[in-house]
């Protein structure tokens, strides 16, 4: 932020304005209230069935290993 990347006056001005906007956004973020934690989603019918049958299920179906590999 201390050194300008551009040599022309117009481009340097644009860089200074964008840098000032970024700094102001960071300053505003400090004063905003923290975002609340996300609520968990309701389980699907399949997930509810697996839980009801006491069948363990992976946290993510995509993380499960494929039988062939």
N, C-alpha and C positions, 0 to 999 in steps of 0.2 A: 504494500500500500504506500510505502514511502517513495518509491521510485516509479516514475511514469514509464509505461511501456511504449508509448507512441511519441513521435517527434512533432507531428503537426498540432497546431493549437486547437483545432476543432476536435480531433480525436482525443487529445489529452483532456479536454474539457468533458467529453463524454465519459472517459474513464473516471475522472474525479467525481462526477455526478453519481455514477453507478456505485462507486466506492462509498460515497456518503449515504446513499440509500441503504446499502448493505449494513453499514455501521448503525444507522438509525433503527433498522429492523431488529438487530441484535439487542439494542438498548430497550426497544419496546418489549421484546420477548421476556426480558427480566421482570417486567412489571405485570405481565399477564398472569392470571391464576393458573395453576397446573391443570392439565386436562385430566378428567376422571378416568379411572381404569375401565377398560372395555369389559362389557358384560359377556359372559360365556353364552354361546348359542345353545338352544335346546337340542337334545340328541335326536337323530333321525329315528324312524321306526326300526331300521335294521340295528342301529346302535342300542336302542332300548331292548330289542329282542336278545341281542348278544349279552347285555348286562343281566337281563332277567334269567337267562339260561346259564349264567356264570361262565360264559365263554370269554376268555381274555381276547382283547382286540388291541392292535397296535395304536399308538397315539396318532399316527398318520398312515393311511392306507398306501400312500406313495412310498413310504419308508420301508414297507414290508419287502422282504427279499423274494425274488421270483424263484419258483422251484427249479427252473433250468439253469439259474445262474447264481 
